[in-house]
């Protein structure tokens, strides 16, 4: 049975992506900071007959993230799909949002740790095996400001900077793996998830991830609610 690892799993988009892939025959590894929350999400998926388990790690603590992937592999074996989409809905220690005028090395660095370096660390745990097997999918999610800085309010300045750095790396990763069985893509979301009509519902957006994984067409897939 193939496995998807969802880093930044929560009760919104992460859970919906888990359901979509689970219904299509995947085991699901959920990664976020709080084990109790992960256990509740895994139990909810299990009630639907899906094979899921949670593995607590902090994306800003690279050794803990690497250790979580070791546990995932012990439980599920090879990871076939990595989906990286941490979103700080609750305050994350050390992370602050500021406008560009107030950006400093000190307040940009935690955003880079959270978005870019966390994504790099997660990818490093699965990419060598994917390259060896010549198969695998890596999907990285950001807000729309990573692609268009004007898509978010000014106070999202440091987030836009870190998201843009992640976007640039993913696009180059896609370029580097072109022509192989490994596929990498960026998904910038130009919507407040769950805040509008059905197009903003996590279940609607999650279906797009399955389509991207199966069609494997293009390096970037912006999602914008009509």
PyMOL CGO cylinders between C-alpha atoms (Angstrom):
from pymol import cmd
from pymol.cgo import CYLINDER

trace = [
    CYLINDER, 0.00, 0.00, 0.00, 1.47, 3.42, -0.93, 0.3, 1, 1, 1, 1, 1, 1,
    CYLINDER, 1.47, 3.42, -0.93, 1.96, 6.04, 1.76, 0.3, 1, 1, 1, 1, 1, 1,
    CYLINDER, 1.96, 6.04, 1.76, 1.49, 9.81, 1.88, 0.3, 1, 1, 1, 1, 1, 1,
    CYLINDER, 1.49, 9.81, 1.88, 3.21, 11.88, 4.56, 0.3, 1, 1, 1, 1, 1, 1,
    CYLINDER, 3.21, 11.88, 4.56, 1.41, 15.15, 5.31, 0.3, 1, 1, 1, 1, 1, 1,
    CYLINDER, 1.41, 15.15, 5.31, 3.61, 17.64, 7.16, 0.3, 1, 1, 1, 1, 1, 1,
    CYLINDER, 3.61, 17.64, 7.16, 1.60, 20.36, 8.86, 0.3, 1, 1, 1, 1, 1, 1,
    CYLINDER, 1.60, 20.36, 8.86, -1.46, 18.14, 9.18, 0.3, 1, 1, 1, 1, 1, 1,
    CYLINDER, -1.46, 18.14, 9.18, -4.48, 19.75, 10.79, 0.3, 1, 1, 1, 1, 1, 1,
    CYLINDER, -4.48, 19.75, 10.79, -8.27, 19.48, 10.84, 0.3, 1, 1, 1, 1, 1, 1,
    CYLINDER, -8.27, 19.48, 10.84, -8.65, 21.55, 7.65, 0.3, 1, 1, 1, 1, 1, 1,
    CYLINDER, -8.65, 21.55, 7.65, -6.77, 21.03, 4.40, 0.3, 1, 1, 1, 1, 1, 1,
    CYLINDER, -6.77, 21.03, 4.40, -4.39, 18.41, 5.80, 0.3, 1, 1, 1, 1, 1, 1,
    CYLINDER, -4.39, 18.41, 5.80, -7.24, 16.17, 6.95, 0.3, 1, 1, 1, 1, 1, 1,
    CYLINDER, -7.24, 16.17, 6.95, -9.04, 16.61, 3.63, 0.3, 1, 1, 1, 1, 1, 1,
    CYLINDER, -9.04, 16.61, 3.63, -5.90, 15.66, 1.66, 0.3, 1, 1, 1, 1, 1, 1,
    CYLINDER, -5.90, 15.66, 1.66, -5.55, 12.62, 3.92, 0.3, 1, 1, 1, 1, 1, 1,
    CYLINDER, -5.55, 12.62, 3.92, -9.10, 11.56, 3.13, 0.3, 1, 1, 1, 1, 1, 1,
    CYLINDER, -9.10, 11.56, 3.13, -8.66, 11.97, -0.63, 0.3, 1, 1, 1, 1, 1, 1,
    CYLINDER, -8.66, 11.97, -0.63, -5.46, 9.94, -0.76, 0.3, 1, 1, 1, 1, 1, 1,
    CYLINDER, -5.46, 9.94, -0.76, -6.74, 7.43, 1.79, 0.3, 1, 1, 1, 1, 1, 1,
    CYLINDER, -6.74, 7.43, 1.79, -9.83, 6.75, -0.29, 0.3, 1, 1, 1, 1, 1, 1,
    CYLINDER, -9.83, 6.75, -0.29, -7.52, 6.08, -3.19, 0.3, 1, 1, 1, 1, 1, 1,
    CYLINDER, -7.52, 6.08, -3.19, -5.62, 3.35, -1.39, 0.3, 1, 1, 1, 1, 1, 1,
    CYLINDER, -5.62, 3.35, -1.39, -2.93, 5.27, 0.52, 0.3, 1, 1, 1, 1, 1, 1,
    CYLINDER, -2.93, 5.27, 0.52, -1.82, 4.86, 4.10, 0.3, 1, 1, 1, 1, 1, 1,
    CYLINDER, -1.82, 4.86, 4.10, -1.54, 8.25, 5.78, 0.3, 1, 1, 1, 1, 1, 1,
    CYLINDER, -1.54, 8.25, 5.78, 1.24, 9.57, 8.02, 0.3, 1, 1, 1, 1, 1, 1,
    CYLINDER, 1.24, 9.57, 8.02, 0.29, 12.81, 9.75, 0.3, 1, 1, 1, 1, 1, 1,
    CYLINDER, 0.29, 12.81, 9.75, 2.98, 15.16, 11.05, 0.3, 1, 1, 1, 1, 1, 1,
    CYLINDER, 2.98, 15.16, 11.05, 2.53, 18.24, 13.25, 0.3, 1, 1, 1, 1, 1, 1,
    CYLINDER, 2.53, 18.24, 13.25, 3.68, 19.51, 16.63, 0.3, 1, 1, 1, 1, 1, 1,
    CYLINDER, 3.68, 19.51, 16.63, 1.03, 18.00, 18.93, 0.3, 1, 1, 1, 1, 1, 1,
    CYLINDER, 1.03, 18.00, 18.93, 0.63, 14.24, 19.32, 0.3, 1, 1, 1, 1, 1, 1,
    CYLINDER, 0.63, 14.24, 19.32, -2.82, 14.48, 20.93, 0.3, 1, 1, 1, 1, 1, 1,
    CYLINDER, -2.82, 14.48, 20.93, -4.15, 16.41, 17.94, 0.3, 1, 1, 1, 1, 1, 1,
    CYLINDER, -4.15, 16.41, 17.94, -2.59, 13.93, 15.54, 0.3, 1, 1, 1, 1, 1, 1,
    CYLINDER, -2.59, 13.93, 15.54, -4.11, 11.01, 17.43, 0.3, 1, 1, 1, 1, 1, 1,
    CYLINDER, -4.11, 11.01, 17.43, -7.57, 12.58, 17.14, 0.3, 1, 1, 1, 1, 1, 1,
    CYLINDER, -7.57, 12.58, 17.14, -7.12, 13.12, 13.39, 0.3, 1, 1, 1, 1, 1, 1,
    CYLINDER, -7.12, 13.12, 13.39, -5.83, 9.57, 12.90, 0.3, 1, 1, 1, 1, 1, 1,
    CYLINDER, -5.83, 9.57, 12.90, -8.80, 8.19, 14.86, 0.3, 1, 1, 1, 1, 1, 1,
    CYLINDER, -8.80, 8.19, 14.86, -11.19, 10.20, 12.69, 0.3, 1, 1, 1, 1, 1, 1,
    CYLINDER, -11.19, 10.20, 12.69, -9.61, 8.75, 9.56, 0.3, 1, 1, 1, 1, 1, 1,
    CYLINDER, -9.61, 8.75, 9.56, -9.69, 5.25, 11.05, 0.3, 1, 1, 1, 1, 1, 1,
    CYLINDER, -9.69, 5.25, 11.05, -13.44, 5.59, 11.59, 0.3, 1, 1, 1, 1, 1, 1,
    CYLINDER, -13.44, 5.59, 11.59, -13.69, 5.89, 7.80, 0.3, 1, 1, 1, 1, 1, 1,
    CYLINDER, -13.69, 5.89, 7.80, -11.66, 2.72, 7.35, 0.3, 1, 1, 1, 1, 1, 1,
    CYLINDER, -11.66, 2.72, 7.35, -8.41, 4.49, 6.48, 0.3, 1, 1, 1, 1, 1, 1,
    CYLINDER, -8.41, 4.49, 6.48, -4.96, 3.44, 7.71, 0.3, 1, 1, 1, 1, 1, 1,
    CYLINDER, -4.96, 3.44, 7.71, -3.47, 6.48, 9.46, 0.3, 1, 1, 1, 1, 1, 1,
    CYLINDER, -3.47, 6.48, 9.46, -1.10, 7.36, 12.28, 0.3, 1, 1, 1, 1, 1, 1,
    CYLINDER, -1.10, 7.36, 12.28, 0.36, 10.56, 13.72, 0.3, 1, 1, 1, 1, 1, 1,
    CYLINDER, 0.36, 10.56, 13.72, 4.02, 11.40, 14.27, 0.3, 1, 1, 1, 1, 1, 1,
    CYLINDER, 4.02, 11.40, 14.27, 4.73, 14.52, 16.32, 0.3, 1, 1, 1, 1, 1, 1,
    CYLINDER, 4.73, 14.52, 16.32, 7.54, 16.82, 15.17, 0.3, 1, 1, 1, 1, 1, 1,
    CYLINDER, 7.54, 16.82, 15.17, 8.28, 20.52, 14.94, 0.3, 1, 1, 1, 1, 1, 1,
    CYLINDER, 8.28, 20.52, 14.94, 9.27, 21.70, 11.45, 0.3, 1, 1, 1, 1, 1, 1,
    CYLINDER, 9.27, 21.70, 11.45, 11.52, 24.30, 13.10, 0.3, 1, 1, 1, 1, 1, 1,
    CYLINDER, 11.52, 24.30, 13.10, 13.37, 21.53, 14.96, 0.3, 1, 1, 1, 1, 1, 1,
    CYLINDER, 13.37, 21.53, 14.96, 15.09, 19.71, 12.11, 0.3, 1, 1, 1, 1, 1, 1,
    CYLINDER, 15.09, 19.71, 12.11, 16.32, 16.72, 14.15, 0.3, 1, 1, 1, 1, 1, 1,
    CYLINDER, 16.32, 16.72, 14.15, 12.79, 16.09, 15.46, 0.3, 1, 1, 1, 1, 1, 1,
    CYLINDER, 12.79, 16.09, 15.46, 11.41, 16.23, 11.92, 0.3, 1, 1, 1, 1, 1, 1,
    CYLINDER, 11.41, 16.23, 11.92, 14.02, 13.77, 10.66, 0.3, 1, 1, 1, 1, 1, 1,
    CYLINDER, 14.02, 13.77, 10.66, 13.25, 11.47, 13.61, 0.3, 1, 1, 1, 1, 1, 1,
    CYLINDER, 13.25, 11.47, 13.61, 9.54, 11.57, 12.78, 0.3, 1, 1, 1, 1, 1, 1,
    CYLINDER, 9.54, 11.57, 12.78, 10.27, 10.35, 9.26, 0.3, 1, 1, 1, 1, 1, 1,
    CYLINDER, 10.27, 10.35, 9.26, 12.33, 7.49, 10.68, 0.3, 1, 1, 1, 1, 1, 1,
    CYLINDER, 12.33, 7.49, 10.68, 9.28, 6.44, 12.70, 0.3, 1, 1, 1, 1, 1, 1,
    CYLINDER, 9.28, 6.44, 12.70, 7.02, 6.81, 9.67, 0.3, 1, 1, 1, 1, 1, 1,
    CYLINDER, 7.02, 6.81, 9.67, 9.23, 4.48, 7.65, 0.3, 1, 1, 1, 1, 1, 1,
    CYLINDER, 9.23, 4.48, 7.65, 9.29, 1.95, 10.49, 0.3, 1, 1, 1, 1, 1, 1,
    CYLINDER, 9.29, 1.95, 10.49, 5.47, 1.99, 10.54, 0.3, 1, 1, 1, 1, 1, 1,
    CYLINDER, 5.47, 1.99, 10.54, 4.61, 2.27, 6.84, 0.3, 1, 1, 1, 1, 1, 1,
    CYLINDER, 4.61, 2.27, 6.84, 7.76, 1.63, 4.81, 0.3, 1, 1, 1, 1, 1, 1,
    CYLINDER, 7.76, 1.63, 4.81, 8.61, 3.75, 1.78, 0.3, 1, 1, 1, 1, 1, 1,
    CYLINDER, 8.61, 3.75, 1.78, 6.94, 7.15, 1.44, 0.3, 1, 1, 1, 1, 1, 1,
    CYLINDER, 6.94, 7.15, 1.44, 5.44, 7.65, -2.00, 0.3, 1, 1, 1, 1, 1, 1,
    CYLINDER, 5.44, 7.65, -2.00, 4.02, 11.17, -1.62, 0.3, 1, 1, 1, 1, 1, 1,
    CYLINDER, 4.02, 11.17, -1.62, 5.20, 14.05, 0.54, 0.3, 1, 1, 1, 1, 1, 1,
    CYLINDER, 5.20, 14.05, 0.54, 2.83, 16.97, 1.05, 0.3, 1, 1, 1, 1, 1, 1,
    CYLINDER, 2.83, 16.97, 1.05, 4.26, 19.92, 2.98, 0.3, 1, 1, 1, 1, 1, 1,
    CYLINDER, 4.26, 19.92, 2.98, 1.81, 22.59, 4.15, 0.3, 1, 1, 1, 1, 1, 1,
    CYLINDER, 1.81, 22.59, 4.15, 2.45, 23.89, 7.67, 0.3, 1, 1, 1, 1, 1, 1,
    CYLINDER, 2.45, 23.89, 7.67, 0.24, 26.84, 8.52, 0.3, 1, 1, 1, 1, 1, 1,
    CYLINDER, 0.24, 26.84, 8.52, 0.57, 28.64, 11.87, 0.3, 1, 1, 1, 1, 1, 1,
    CYLINDER, 0.57, 28.64, 11.87, -3.12, 28.93, 12.78, 0.3, 1, 1, 1, 1, 1, 1,
    CYLINDER, -3.12, 28.93, 12.78, -2.02, 29.08, 16.40, 0.3, 1, 1, 1, 1, 1, 1,
    CYLINDER, -2.02, 29.08, 16.40, 0.92, 31.19, 17.60, 0.3, 1, 1, 1, 1, 1, 1,
    CYLINDER, 0.92, 31.19, 17.60, 4.24, 29.50, 16.89, 0.3, 1, 1, 1, 1, 1, 1,
    CYLINDER, 4.24, 29.50, 16.89, 7.03, 30.42, 19.31, 0.3, 1, 1, 1, 1, 1, 1,
    CYLINDER, 7.03, 30.42, 19.31, 9.55, 32.69, 17.64, 0.3, 1, 1, 1, 1, 1, 1,
    CYLINDER, 9.55, 32.69, 17.64, 7.45, 33.51, 14.56, 0.3, 1, 1, 1, 1, 1, 1,
    CYLINDER, 7.45, 33.51, 14.56, 6.11, 37.01, 14.01, 0.3, 1, 1, 1, 1, 1, 1,
    CYLINDER, 6.11, 37.01, 14.01, 4.44, 38.63, 11.00, 0.3, 1, 1, 1, 1, 1, 1,
    CYLINDER, 4.44, 38.63, 11.00, 5.71, 42.01, 9.90, 0.3, 1, 1, 1, 1, 1, 1,
    CYLINDER, 5.71, 42.01, 9.90, 5.47, 44.30, 6.93, 0.3, 1, 1, 1, 1, 1, 1,
    CYLINDER, 5.47, 44.30, 6.93, 8.47, 44.69, 4.64, 0.3, 1, 1, 1, 1, 1, 1,
    CYLINDER, 8.47, 44.69, 4.64, 9.44, 47.99, 6.25, 0.3, 1, 1, 1, 1, 1, 1,
    CYLINDER, 9.44, 47.99, 6.25, 9.86, 46.23, 9.59, 0.3, 1, 1, 1, 1, 1, 1,
    CYLINDER, 9.86, 46.23, 9.59, 11.58, 43.12, 8.22, 0.3, 1, 1, 1, 1, 1, 1,
    CYLINDER, 11.58, 43.12, 8.22, 14.88, 42.24, 9.85, 0.3, 1, 1, 1, 1, 1, 1,
    CYLINDER, 14.88, 42.24, 9.85, 17.27, 39.32, 9.71, 0.3, 1, 1, 1, 1, 1, 1,
    CYLINDER, 17.27, 39.32, 9.71, 15.96, 38.26, 13.11, 0.3, 1, 1, 1, 1, 1, 1,
    CYLINDER, 15.96, 38.26, 13.11, 12.28, 38.12, 12.16, 0.3, 1, 1, 1, 1, 1, 1,
    CYLINDER, 12.28, 38.12, 12.16, 12.79, 36.68, 8.67, 0.3, 1, 1, 1, 1, 1, 1,
    CYLINDER, 12.79, 36.68, 8.67, 15.00, 33.83, 9.87, 0.3, 1, 1, 1, 1, 1, 1,
    CYLINDER, 15.00, 33.83, 9.87, 12.22, 31.99, 11.79, 0.3, 1, 1, 1, 1, 1, 1,
    CYLINDER, 12.22, 31.99, 11.79, 9.95, 32.23, 8.74, 0.3, 1, 1, 1, 1, 1, 1,
    CYLINDER, 9.95, 32.23, 8.74, 12.70, 30.67, 6.61, 0.3, 1, 1, 1, 1, 1, 1,
    CYLINDER, 12.70, 30.67, 6.61, 13.11, 27.93, 9.23, 0.3, 1, 1, 1, 1, 1, 1,
    CYLINDER, 13.11, 27.93, 9.23, 9.38, 27.29, 9.15, 0.3, 1, 1, 1, 1, 1, 1,
    CYLINDER, 9.38, 27.29, 9.15, 8.78, 27.28, 5.40, 0.3, 1, 1, 1, 1, 1, 1,
    CYLINDER, 8.78, 27.28, 5.40, 11.99, 26.74, 3.45, 0.3, 1, 1, 1, 1, 1, 1,
    CYLINDER, 11.99, 26.74, 3.45, 14.24, 24.81, 5.83, 0.3, 1, 1, 1, 1, 1, 1,
    CYLINDER, 14.24, 24.81, 5.83, 11.39, 22.67, 7.13, 0.3, 1, 1, 1, 1, 1, 1,
    CYLINDER, 11.39, 22.67, 7.13, 10.47, 21.75, 3.57, 0.3, 1, 1, 1, 1, 1, 1,
    CYLINDER, 10.47, 21.75, 3.57, 14.09, 21.01, 2.69, 0.3, 1, 1, 1, 1, 1, 1,
    CYLINDER, 14.09, 21.01, 2.69, 14.46, 18.80, 5.75, 0.3, 1, 1, 1, 1, 1, 1,
    CYLINDER, 14.46, 18.80, 5.75, 11.28, 16.87, 4.99, 0.3, 1, 1, 1, 1, 1, 1,
    CYLINDER, 11.28, 16.87, 4.99, 12.28, 16.40, 1.37, 0.3, 1, 1, 1, 1, 1, 1,
    CYLINDER, 12.28, 16.40, 1.37, 15.72, 15.15, 2.34, 0.3, 1, 1, 1, 1, 1, 1,
    CYLINDER, 15.72, 15.15, 2.34, 14.08, 12.33, 4.30, 0.3, 1, 1, 1, 1, 1, 1,
    CYLINDER, 14.08, 12.33, 4.30, 12.28, 10.94, 1.24, 0.3, 1, 1, 1, 1, 1, 1,
    CYLINDER, 12.28, 10.94, 1.24, 14.00, 12.23, -1.90, 0.3, 1, 1, 1, 1, 1, 1,
    CYLINDER, 14.00, 12.23, -1.90, 17.03, 9.89, -1.96, 0.3, 1, 1, 1, 1, 1, 1,
    CYLINDER, 17.03, 9.89, -1.96, 14.79, 6.80, -1.82, 0.3, 1, 1, 1, 1, 1, 1,
    CYLINDER, 14.79, 6.80, -1.82, 12.43, 8.26, -4.42, 0.3, 1, 1, 1, 1, 1, 1,
    CYLINDER, 12.43, 8.26, -4.42, 15.33, 8.90, -6.78, 0.3, 1, 1, 1, 1, 1, 1,
    CYLINDER, 15.33, 8.90, -6.78, 16.63, 5.37, -6.20, 0.3, 1, 1, 1, 1, 1, 1,
    CYLINDER, 16.63, 5.37, -6.20, 13.18, 3.89, -6.93, 0.3, 1, 1, 1, 1, 1, 1,
    CYLINDER, 13.18, 3.89, -6.93, 12.59, 6.41, -9.74, 0.3, 1, 1, 1, 1, 1, 1,
    CYLINDER, 12.59, 6.41, -9.74, 9.13, 7.21, -8.44, 0.3, 1, 1, 1, 1, 1, 1,
    CYLINDER, 9.13, 7.21, -8.44, 7.56, 9.65, -6.02, 0.3, 1, 1, 1, 1, 1, 1,
    CYLINDER, 7.56, 9.65, -6.02, 5.65, 12.92, -5.66, 0.3, 1, 1, 1, 1, 1, 1,
    CYLINDER, 5.65, 12.92, -5.66, 6.55, 15.99, -3.60, 0.3, 1, 1, 1, 1, 1, 1,
    CYLINDER, 6.55, 15.99, -3.60, 3.92, 18.72, -3.21, 0.3, 1, 1, 1, 1, 1, 1,
    CYLINDER, 3.92, 18.72, -3.21, 4.63, 21.97, -1.37, 0.3, 1, 1, 1, 1, 1, 1,
    CYLINDER, 4.63, 21.97, -1.37, 1.85, 24.36, -0.36, 0.3, 1, 1, 1, 1, 1, 1,
    CYLINDER, 1.85, 24.36, -0.36, 2.13, 28.08, 0.36, 0.3, 1, 1, 1, 1, 1, 1,
    CYLINDER, 2.13, 28.08, 0.36, -0.15, 31.09, 0.42, 0.3, 1, 1, 1, 1, 1, 1,
    CYLINDER, -0.15, 31.09, 0.42, -0.60, 33.04, -2.78, 0.3, 1, 1, 1, 1, 1, 1,
    CYLINDER, -0.60, 33.04, -2.78, 1.79, 35.77, -1.62, 0.3, 1, 1, 1, 1, 1, 1,
    CYLINDER, 1.79, 35.77, -1.62, 4.70, 33.42, -2.42, 0.3, 1, 1, 1, 1, 1, 1,
    CYLINDER, 4.70, 33.42, -2.42, 3.81, 33.84, -6.09, 0.3, 1, 1, 1, 1, 1, 1,
    CYLINDER, 3.81, 33.84, -6.09, 2.26, 37.33, -5.96, 0.3, 1, 1, 1, 1, 1, 1,
    CYLINDER, 2.26, 37.33, -5.96, 3.31, 39.47, -2.96, 0.3, 1, 1, 1, 1, 1, 1,
    CYLINDER, 3.31, 39.47, -2.96, 0.27, 41.70, -3.50, 0.3, 1, 1, 1, 1, 1, 1,
    CYLINDER, 0.27, 41.70, -3.50, -2.07, 38.75, -2.80, 0.3, 1, 1, 1, 1, 1, 1,
    CYLINDER, -2.07, 38.75, -2.80, -1.79, 39.27, 0.97, 0.3, 1, 1, 1, 1, 1, 1,
    CYLINDER, -1.79, 39.27, 0.97, -1.97, 42.28, 3.31, 0.3, 1, 1, 1, 1, 1, 1,
    CYLINDER, -1.97, 42.28, 3.31, 1.25, 44.25, 4.00, 0.3, 1, 1, 1, 1, 1, 1,
    CYLINDER, 1.25, 44.25, 4.00, 1.73, 42.60, 7.39, 0.3, 1, 1, 1, 1, 1, 1,
    CYLINDER, 1.73, 42.60, 7.39, 2.40, 39.31, 5.58, 0.3, 1, 1, 1, 1, 1, 1,
    CYLINDER, 2.40, 39.31, 5.58, 5.74, 40.70, 4.39, 0.3, 1, 1, 1, 1, 1, 1,
    CYLINDER, 5.74, 40.70, 4.39, 8.02, 38.18, 6.11, 0.3, 1, 1, 1, 1, 1, 1,
    CYLINDER, 8.02, 38.18, 6.11, 5.71, 35.28, 5.17, 0.3, 1, 1, 1, 1, 1, 1,
    CYLINDER, 5.71, 35.28, 5.17, 5.78, 36.35, 1.53, 0.3, 1, 1, 1, 1, 1, 1,
    CYLINDER, 5.78, 36.35, 1.53, 9.59, 36.43, 1.60, 0.3, 1, 1, 1, 1, 1, 1,
    CYLINDER, 9.59, 36.43, 1.60, 9.90, 32.92, 3.06, 0.3, 1, 1, 1, 1, 1, 1,
    CYLINDER, 9.90, 32.92, 3.06, 7.16, 31.53, 0.83, 0.3, 1, 1, 1, 1, 1, 1,
    CYLINDER, 7.16, 31.53, 0.83, 8.86, 32.96, -2.24, 0.3, 1, 1, 1, 1, 1, 1,
    CYLINDER, 8.86, 32.96, -2.24, 12.12, 31.29, -1.22, 0.3, 1, 1, 1, 1, 1, 1,
    CYLINDER, 12.12, 31.29, -1.22, 10.31, 27.95, -0.88, 0.3, 1, 1, 1, 1, 1, 1,
    CYLINDER, 10.31, 27.95, -0.88, 8.60, 28.47, -4.23, 0.3, 1, 1, 1, 1, 1, 1,
    CYLINDER, 8.60, 28.47, -4.23, 11.93, 29.17, -5.98, 0.3, 1, 1, 1, 1, 1, 1,
    CYLINDER, 11.93, 29.17, -5.98, 13.46, 25.99, -4.57, 0.3, 1, 1, 1, 1, 1, 1,
    CYLINDER, 13.46, 25.99, -4.57, 10.47, 23.83, -5.55, 0.3, 1, 1, 1, 1, 1, 1,
    CYLINDER, 10.47, 23.83, -5.55, 10.47, 25.15, -9.10, 0.3, 1, 1, 1, 1, 1, 1,
    CYLINDER, 10.47, 25.15, -9.10, 14.19, 24.36, -9.40, 0.3, 1, 1, 1, 1, 1, 1,
    CYLINDER, 14.19, 24.36, -9.40, 13.58, 20.93, -7.85, 0.3, 1, 1, 1, 1, 1, 1,
    CYLINDER, 13.58, 20.93, -7.85, 10.91, 20.29, -10.48, 0.3, 1, 1, 1, 1, 1, 1,
    CYLINDER, 10.91, 20.29, -10.48, 13.42, 21.28, -13.14, 0.3, 1, 1, 1, 1, 1, 1,
    CYLINDER, 13.42, 21.28, -13.14, 16.08, 18.99, -11.68, 0.3, 1, 1, 1, 1, 1, 1,
    CYLINDER, 16.08, 18.99, -11.68, 13.78, 15.95, -11.57, 0.3, 1, 1, 1, 1, 1, 1,
    CYLINDER, 13.78, 15.95, -11.57, 12.23, 16.48, -15.01, 0.3, 1, 1, 1, 1, 1, 1,
    CYLINDER, 12.23, 16.48, -15.01, 12.39, 13.35, -17.11, 0.3, 1, 1, 1, 1, 1, 1,
    CYLINDER, 12.39, 13.35, -17.11, 12.57, 11.07, -14.08, 0.3, 1, 1, 1, 1, 1, 1,
    CYLINDER, 12.57, 11.07, -14.08, 9.89, 9.24, -12.12, 0.3, 1, 1, 1, 1, 1, 1,
    CYLINDER, 9.89, 9.24, -12.12, 10.09, 11.86, -9.34, 0.3, 1, 1, 1, 1, 1, 1,
    CYLINDER, 10.09, 11.86, -9.34, 7.68, 14.77, -9.58, 0.3, 1, 1, 1, 1, 1, 1,
    CYLINDER, 7.68, 14.77, -9.58, 7.81, 17.99, -7.54, 0.3, 1, 1, 1, 1, 1, 1,
    CYLINDER, 7.81, 17.99, -7.54, 5.28, 20.82, -7.67, 0.3, 1, 1, 1, 1, 1, 1,
    CYLINDER, 5.28, 20.82, -7.67, 4.26, 23.99, -5.87, 0.3, 1, 1, 1, 1, 1, 1,
    CYLINDER, 4.26, 23.99, -5.87, 0.65, 24.77, -4.90, 0.3, 1, 1, 1, 1, 1, 1,
    CYLINDER, 0.65, 24.77, -4.90, 0.10, 28.44, -4.01, 0.3, 1, 1, 1, 1, 1, 1,
    CYLINDER, 0.10, 28.44, -4.01, -3.39, 28.96, -2.59, 0.3, 1, 1, 1, 1, 1, 1,
    CYLINDER, -3.39, 28.96, -2.59, -5.05, 32.30, -3.33, 0.3, 1, 1, 1, 1, 1, 1,
    CYLINDER, -5.05, 32.30, -3.33, -7.94, 31.80, -0.90, 0.3, 1, 1, 1, 1, 1, 1,
    CYLINDER, -7.94, 31.80, -0.90, -8.76, 31.87, 2.78, 0.3, 1, 1, 1, 1, 1, 1,
    CYLINDER, -8.76, 31.87, 2.78, -9.52, 28.18, 3.30, 0.3, 1, 1, 1, 1, 1, 1,
    CYLINDER, -9.52, 28.18, 3.30, -13.04, 27.64, 4.57, 0.3, 1, 1, 1, 1, 1, 1,
    CYLINDER, -13.04, 27.64, 4.57, -13.86, 31.34, 4.64, 0.3, 1, 1, 1, 1, 1, 1,
    CYLINDER, -13.86, 31.34, 4.64, -16.04, 31.58, 1.53, 0.3, 1, 1, 1, 1, 1, 1,
    CYLINDER, -16.04, 31.58, 1.53, -18.19, 29.44, -0.72, 0.3, 1, 1, 1, 1, 1, 1,
    CYLINDER, -18.19, 29.44, -0.72, -17.74, 25.76, -1.56, 0.3, 1, 1, 1, 1, 1, 1,
    CYLINDER, -17.74, 25.76, -1.56, -14.67, 26.56, -3.67, 0.3, 1, 1, 1, 1, 1, 1,
    CYLINDER, -14.67, 26.56, -3.67, -12.80, 27.45, -0.46, 0.3, 1, 1, 1, 1, 1, 1,
    CYLINDER, -12.80, 27.45, -0.46, -13.81, 24.27, 1.35, 0.3, 1, 1, 1, 1, 1, 1,
    CYLINDER, -13.81, 24.27, 1.35, -10.81, 22.08, 2.19, 0.3, 1, 1, 1, 1, 1, 1,
    CYLINDER, -10.81, 22.08, 2.19, -12.44, 19.02, 0.58, 0.3, 1, 1, 1, 1, 1, 1,
    CYLINDER, -12.44, 19.02, 0.58, -12.74, 20.90, -2.71, 0.3, 1, 1, 1, 1, 1, 1,
    CYLINDER, -12.74, 20.90, -2.71, -9.14, 22.09, -2.62, 0.3, 1, 1, 1, 1, 1, 1,
    CYLINDER, -9.14, 22.09, -2.62, -7.83, 18.67, -1.55, 0.3, 1, 1, 1, 1, 1, 1,
    CYLINDER, -7.83, 18.67, -1.55, -9.20, 17.02, -4.69, 0.3, 1, 1, 1, 1, 1, 1,
    CYLINDER, -9.20, 17.02, -4.69, -6.87, 19.26, -6.69, 0.3, 1, 1, 1, 1, 1, 1,
    CYLINDER, -6.87, 19.26, -6.69, -3.91, 17.62, -4.94, 0.3, 1, 1, 1, 1, 1, 1,
    CYLINDER, -3.91, 17.62, -4.94, -4.98, 14.20, -6.14, 0.3, 1, 1, 1, 1, 1, 1,
    CYLINDER, -4.98, 14.20, -6.14, -5.32, 15.55, -9.66, 0.3, 1, 1, 1, 1, 1, 1,
    CYLINDER, -5.32, 15.55, -9.66, -1.84, 17.10, -9.50, 0.3, 1, 1, 1, 1, 1, 1,
    CYLINDER, -1.84, 17.10, -9.50, -0.35, 13.85, -8.21, 0.3, 1, 1, 1, 1, 1, 1,
    CYLINDER, -0.35, 13.85, -8.21, -1.96, 11.69, -10.87, 0.3, 1, 1, 1, 1, 1, 1,
    CYLINDER, -1.96, 11.69, -10.87, -1.57, 14.01, -13.87, 0.3, 1, 1, 1, 1, 1, 1,
    CYLINDER, -1.57, 14.01, -13.87, 1.98, 15.17, -12.97, 0.3, 1, 1, 1, 1, 1, 1,
    CYLINDER, 1.98, 15.17, -12.97, 1.72, 18.11, -15.33, 0.3, 1, 1, 1, 1, 1, 1,
    CYLINDER, 1.72, 18.11, -15.33, 3.66, 21.32, -14.65, 0.3, 1, 1, 1, 1, 1, 1,
    CYLINDER, 3.66, 21.32, -14.65, 5.71, 22.78, -11.84, 0.3, 1, 1, 1, 1, 1, 1,
    CYLINDER, 5.71, 22.78, -11.84, 3.11, 25.11, -10.34, 0.3, 1, 1, 1, 1, 1, 1,
    CYLINDER, 3.11, 25.11, -10.34, -0.61, 24.83, -9.71, 0.3, 1, 1, 1, 1, 1, 1,
    CYLINDER, -0.61, 24.83, -9.71, -2.16, 28.02, -8.30, 0.3, 1, 1, 1, 1, 1, 1,
    CYLINDER, -2.16, 28.02, -8.30, -5.52, 27.54, -6.65, 0.3, 1, 1, 1, 1, 1, 1,
    CYLINDER, -5.52, 27.54, -6.65, -7.83, 30.55, -6.67, 0.3, 1, 1, 1, 1, 1, 1,
    CYLINDER, -7.83, 30.55, -6.67, -11.45, 30.47, -5.55, 0.3, 1, 1, 1, 1, 1, 1,
    CYLINDER, -11.45, 30.47, -5.55, -13.74, 32.16, -8.11, 0.3, 1, 1, 1, 1, 1, 1,
]
cmd.load_cgo(trace, "trace")
